[in-house]
Amino acid sequence: MSGSSRVVAVLGPTNTGKTTYAIERMLAYRTGVIGLPLRLLAREVYDRIVALRGPSVVALVTGEERIVPPRTQYWVCTVEAMPEGMGADCVAIDEIQLCADPERGHVFTDRLLRARGQHETLFLGSDTMRGTISALVPKVDFIRRERMSELTHSGQKKISRMRPRSAIVGFSVENVYAIAELIRRQKGGAAVVMGALSPRTRNAQVEMYQSGEVDFLVATDAIGMGLNLDVDHVAFSALSKFDGRRMRPLAPNELAQIAGRAGRGVKSGTFGVTGDAPALDDGVARAIMDHQFTPQNKINWRNHALQFGSIDRLIATLEAKPEDERLVRAREADDLRALKTLGQVDEVLARCSDGPSVRLLWDVCRIPDFRGISHAEHAGLLETIFNDLHQHGEIREDWLARQIKRIDRTDGDIDALSKRLAFIRTWTYVAQRKGWTRDESHWRGATRIVEDRLSDALHARLTQRFVDRRTSVLLRRLGQKEAMVAEVNDTGEVTVEGEFVGKLDGFRFRADKGAGGAEEKTIKTAALQALAPQFHLRADRFYNAPDTEIDFTEQGGLMWGASAVGKLIAGPDALRPQVEVFVDDVAGPEVAQKVQRRLQHFIDRKVAALFEPLLTLSKDETLTGLARGFAFQLVEAFGILPRAAVARDVKALDQDARATLRKHGVRFGQFTIFMPLVLKPAPTRLRLVLWSLSKQLETFPESPPPGLVTIPVDAAAPEGADTMSGYRNAGTRAIRIDMLERLADMLRTEDSRSGFEAKADMLSITGMTLEQFAELMQGLGYAAEKGERVKVKPVSDVVPGAETPAEDTPVMDTANAAPEGAVTEPPEAEAPADVPPVADAIEDQGTAPVAETPVTPEAETPEVPQTAAGEVPVGTAPDAQIDAPEMEVFYSFTWGGHARANTQNRRGGTDRPPAKGKPKGRKGGQRADKGQRGNKAQNFSAKPPRKEKQIDPDNPFAAALMGLKDGK
């Protein structure tokens, strides 16, 4: 060392430019070495010097990285990796106060005592080291550096209220991850910096923060080691940490080292606590602000003069005691602990029979325990490496390749990738050792590729988990209070400042489902602010849209295409529903009013078009008296009234009133009074919605599919839903009311007392099989008796040459019979207005109602021709031609009376059972007389002759009418 060598201690708080000063001094010489506490900081300083001098003259040497150009002049190293005895002009050691660190302090102390430059030596660090340096280093010059900005204590703050450009410090991986996750939800995301990260991952995370992509940094105390970041505030989430052996409180000078990262250059900074950390003591806070700390009078030391005669001798020299009172023997480090463990292994002990073998063992023991699995696991790995090196002179390549291949995977979560990175650091360190592998260049490159790949994957996972770019961008734009640009595509997807935020459903914004909590609130605030102009444009387009683009749902919703824009609510009367719109408040009242007007126009026109007959009936001022009252009831019931419910009113109507109502399309059926035009599918669908609104139902019954004659009965449907659907419940199925009236017309000509069978036309109009029809008839109040008989075949089917049936013989077309529920019914002719229907004209007669058209005698049951013994009747096959008679099932229907009527569904109901006794009133007798005198209607009742005014108790229609008349 030159006699003119100068030793300088540059001391002071953080943000004083000490590291920059050292770089400038080193570059003033031809050669130099600078030792730094972290490989992260070493990489940062290396990049700065390369930018000034170029990569050809700058080397980077850390435990896991070695870049040494042939013409190296300046060495940037971690303190442990500093080369010795190379005689550089300038040597600098940064963060010299780490001499007091329990784990690594002895290394810094060794550099303090022995590392010297040919012309200048610089020690950079805290002013707490002044006394110790002065006592241990002769002829040292001190330079005091003052902080370039002010550092202020700001107390405690919640993380949710943390301002941008803040760093939150945690002292464990779990704590760092938890804080980062919380910030992602509330602030949009954070960068994560930990000492265990590779330089590549750390740089990528820091770049996100420095570029403003995220405004928050979550880090361990690694940021206190000289990392230069644009941090305005430092918040401690805890005031103690685990130092490898126990939890201990952080000293004020340690807190100051971290807090000092706040503020950069002349920009001031603040510090405080957050989360569960207790408030800082006023004395500690004042000491940090004034940079006044207890001097560091004791530093850790370990003997550097090692002797390698044997393992025991090496251990003894490592455990030698210092001679100076300021030096404290370092606690047992990982390398010494590994040496002691391996020294107990017989094979290792046998190999270490000379000095070079012991030195090799010591070099192997100094491999850091990056994996941190267990001491025994680490010792086992070191044993394998030592045995390979001692026996083969190098590590076996096949074994090394397998170890690296196992790690070379980028799947898994953050923890899995972090573990693999820790594992690859071991092999990166091994590959950097000269002479340990056959092809050093290959293995250094191979381990570096794997580490870079894992680093990139870890950065991606950290970003994916702890950064919500969308929320971060939106929060930043909201903070700038500038107008944001929103775009809405054809499917309603909304992007704000290029970030997808959700969908616009009609006039309501739906935030992205992946968001939650504070994140969703931020997205919605930003989106609604940016969407304000879009709401007005969309409202104009909606107001001018044709009615064909708008529709109502069966639950009362109002749709514009696929978007819900409102719903129907009950109005002043059933046929005047009102509208409630779905419009976000931010759209403003003008948009809401425009949407409301357009929807009201739509539903008003829809009601006017589909219920035109009803509205015309309600406005007919020529209706007076009972006719007007009956018309009012019909309008209130949406054009459908069960006859049983208005029996007295129907009876009170005279023929003129009925004729007037018929002119409006009102049909007086035997079961229902209705307007056929409002039974169509479109009016039925709207009628159910309006009826449900008037009944204040929570769930609206849905309209049946169009075209079905019968449908299954819904037992859970509200009372009256079958009528509003245009059907009448009959057992387990309901039949459409217009088809029921046609069936009733057919049944009037049948003998309901003696029994009758179903005709082909009956089955045809209902679209049912015989068994299904029987069940329907029972639902209407009839008794159905099942029987079997020999099927009578036409002679033409058995006897060759037999005559074919006459053309007028009715034959059921079973091949083309419509399936159940899909019958296309023939059109029904409405009775002339001036001719009352039979049910209205015949009320009190004692016989079953008959059709208006006289029934010919041929319509009666034909008599079976008498045949002589052994003679085959015409139209049947002789017995000799039938091997086994074919049987057929038939049903005989008779009026079931009280027993059957009482079992009907309470909502569907049925006509009242036949009334007992004689009917009251004069009209009935007169009508019966007229019927008998005119002989225009046949009495198909099988009962014996009775008095003129006596009623047939088994005829359903006469009985029903009498029941209505009596008010039962």
Sequence and secondary structure as in RCSB ss.txt:
>XXXX:A:sequence
MSGSSRVVAVLGPTNTGKTTYAIERMLAYRTGVIGLPLRLLAREVYDRIVALRGPSVVALVTGEERIVPPRTQYW
VCTVEAMPEGMGADCVAIDEIQLCADPERGHVFTDRLLRARGQHETLFLGSDTMRGTISALVPKVDFIRRERMSE
LTHSGQKKISRMRPRSAIVGFSVENVYAIAELIRRQKGGAAVVMGALSPRTRNAQVEMYQSGEVDFLVATDAIGM
GLNLDVDHVAFSALSKFDGRRMRPLAPNELAQIAGRAGRGVKSGTFGVTGDAPALDDGVARAIMDHQFTPQNKIN
WRNHALQFGSIDRLIATLEAKPEDERLVRAREADDLRALKTLGQVDEVLARCSDGPSVRLLWDVCRIPDFRGISH
AEHAGLLETIFNDLHQHGEIREDWLARQIKRIDRTDGDIDALSKRLAFIRTWTYVAQRKGWTRDESHWRGATRIV
EDRLSDALHARLTQRFVDRRTSVLLRRLGQKEAMVAEVNDTGEVTVEGEFVGKLDGFRFRADKGAGGAEEKTIKT
AALQALAPQFHLRADRFYNAPDTEIDFTEQGGLMWGASAVGKLIAGPDALRPQVEVFVDDVAGPEVAQKVQRRLQ
HFIDRKVAALFEPLLTLSKDETLTGLARGFAFQLVEAFGILPRAAVARDVKALDQDARATLRKHGVRFGQFTIFM
PLVLKPAPTRLRLVLWSLSKQLETFPESPPPGLVTIPVDAAAPEGADTMSGYRNAGTRAIRIDMLERLADMLRTE
DSRSGFEAKADMLSITGMTLEQFAELMQGLGYAAEKGERVKVKPVSDVVPGAETPAEDTPVMDTANAAPEGAVTE
PPEAEAPADVPPVADAIEDQGTAPVAETPVTPEAETPEVPQTAAGEVPVGTAPDAQIDAPEMEVFYSFTWGGHAR
ANTQNRRGGTDRPPAKGKPKGRKGGQRADKGQRGNKAQNFSAKPPRKEKQIDPDNPFAAALMGLKDGK
>XXXX:A:secstr
  TT EEEEEE  SSS HHHHHHHHHHTSSSEEEEES HHHHHHHHHHHHHHH GGGEEEE SS EE  TT  EE
EEEGGG   S   SEEEES GGGGG TTTHHHHHHHHHH   SSEEEEEE GGGHHHHHHHSTTEEEEE   SS 
EEEEEE  GGG  SSEEEE SSHHHHHHHHHHHHHHHSB EEE TTS HHHHHHHHHHHHTTS SEEEE GGGGS
S    BSEEEES SEEE SSSEEE  HHHHHHHHTTBS TT  EEEEE TT     HHHHHHHHHT       EE
E       SSHHHHHHHHT   SSTTEEE    HHHHHHHHHTT HHHHHH  SHHHHHHHHHHHTS   S S H
HHHHHHHHHHHHHHHHHSS  HHHHHHHHHHH    S HHHHHHHHHHHHHHHHHHHSTTSSSSHHHHHHHHHHH
HHHHHHHHHHHHHHHHB HHHHHHHHHHHHT    EEE TT EEEETTEEEEEEETBEEEE TT  THHHHHHHH
HHHHHHHHHHHHHHHHHHTS GGGEEE TTSEEEETTEEEEEEE  SSTTS EEEE B GGG HHHHHHHHHHHH
HHHHHHHHHHTHHHHHHHH TT  HHHHHHHHHHHHTTTEEEGGGGHHHHHH  HHHHHHHHHTT EE SSEEE 
GGGGSHHHHHHHHHHHHHHTT SS      TT SEEE  TTS TTHHHHTTEEEETTEEEEHHHHHHHHHHHTTS
 TTT B   HHHHHHHT  HHHHHHHHHHTTEEEEEEEEE    GGGTSTT     TTS     TT   TT    
       TTS  HHHH SS SS    SS   GGGS        TT   TTS  GGG SS  EEEEEEEEE HHHH
HTTS TTT        S   SSHHHHHHHHHHHHT S     S    TT   TT HHHHHHHHHHHT 
